[in-house]
Amino acid sequence: MKQLKNICVYCGSSPGSREAYAEKARALAETLVNRDIGLVYGGASIGLMGAVADHVLRLGGRAVGVIPEALMRKEVAHYQLTELHVTHSMHERKMRMAELADGFIALPGGLGTLEELFEIWTWAQLGFHGKPCGLLNTEGYYDPLIEFLDHAVTEQFVRPSHRSMLIVEGEPEKLLDRFADYRAPAVKIWVEKDET
């Protein structure tokens, strides 16, 4: 079992259309605190970002935010966190979050959430890190994305071994259990000499 000290959570600065999204964010927060795992996230006090951080803090856990200066007002920075890191750029923000975390989970979110998830998963695919990446698929939010990813495998744009690196579960406990057992696959060179 791998020791998980901190998990980075990507999620919306909006609460979404269903209360179930915030409920699942709070369930994830509770699971993190129960397992003595710290939260690393985008540093906002609104939307699902605020929901997961507020609940971690309410339960006595650790919540570390990382936010760029340019988004301090737009995303409404959370000033009651265990730590708040302010960066100069989005690139610096994502790098700092990656350094602080032992794994990465996407809750429901929009373009920023997807961009962050796909970048960190791509880094894993390229062998830049061996940390687990996962989707907490609340209310089937990610079902169409999962279907598309499986289609990309069928069409041979994504390798099955790389697709399997993205762990999908509907419950926080199951997702974190799989994170604890995760072993990164060996990274295969993209194109062998005899394939050119």
WOURLIN-V735312 format. One record per residue. N is the residue number from 1. PSI is psi as a letter, one per 30 degrees, with the letter a starting at -180 (NA if undefined). OMEGA is omega in whole degrees, -180 to 180 (NA if undefined). Layout:
BEGIN
N&PSI&OMEGA  N&PSI&OMEGA
END
This chain:
BEGIN
1&k&-180  2&k&177  3&j&178  4&j&-180  5&e&-179  6&k&176  7&k&176  8&k&180  9&k&174  10&k&179  11&l&-173  12&k&169  13&g&172  14&l&177  15&f&-176  16&a&-173  17&f&-175  18&k&177  19&f&-180  20&f&179  21&e&178  22&e&178  23&e&-180  24&e&175  25&e&178  26&e&177  27&e&176  28&e&179  29&e&-180  30&e&178  31&e&178  32&e&-178  33&e&180  34&f&-180  35&g&-179  36&h&176  37&k&179  38&l&176  39&k&168  40&k&-178  41&a&-171  42&g&170  43&g&-178  44&l&180  45&g&-175  46&l&176  47&a&178  48&f&178  49&e&179  50&e&-178  51&e&-178  52&e&-179  53&e&-179  54&e&-177  55&e&175  56&e&-179  57&e&179  58&e&-178  59&g&177  60&g&180  61&a&-179  62&k&178  63&j&-179  64&k&179  65&k&176  66&j&-174  67&k&176  68&l&-180  69&e&-175  70&f&-178  71&g&-178  72&e&-179  73&e&-178  74&e&-178  75&g&178  76&i&-177  77&k&-179  78&j&-174  79&g&179  80&g&-177  81&l&173  82&e&175  83&k&173  84&j&178  85&k&178  86&k&-177  87&l&179  88&f&-175  89&l&175  90&e&180  91&e&179  92&e&178  93&e&-177  94&e&178  95&e&-180  96&e&178  97&e&-180  98&e&179  99&e&-175  100&f&-170  101&l&175  102&g&179  103&l&-171  104&k&-180  105&k&173  106&k&166  107&l&175  108&k&-180  109&a&-177  110&b&-174  111&e&-180  112&e&179  113&e&-180  114&e&-179  115&e&-180  116&e&179  117&e&-177  118&e&178  119&e&-177  120&e&176  121&e&177  122&e&177  123&e&177  124&e&-180  125&e&-179  126&f&179  127&g&178  128&f&173  129&l&180  130&g&-176  131&k&-179  132&k&177  133&k&-177  134&l&173  135&k&168  136&j&-168  137&i&-178  138&k&176  139&g&180  140&g&-176  141&e&-175  142&g&-179  143&e&180  144&e&178  145&e&179  146&e&177  147&e&179  148&e&-180  149&e&176  150&e&175  151&e&179  152&e&175  153&e&179  154&e&-179  155&g&174  156&h&171  157&f&176  158&k&178  159&k&178  160&e&-180  161&e&179  162&e&177  163&e&-178  164&f&179  165&f&177  166&j&-176  167&k&-178  168&k&176  169&l&178  170&f&-177  171&k&-178  172&e&-178  173&e&-179  174&e&-179  175&e&-179  176&e&173  177&e&179  178&e&175  179&e&-178  180&f&-180  181&f&-172  182&k&172  183&k&-178  184&k&177  185&l&175  186&k&-179  187&k&179  188&k&176  189&k&-174  190&e&-176  191&j&176  192&l&-177  193&e&-178  194&f&178  195&f&-179  196&NA&NA
END
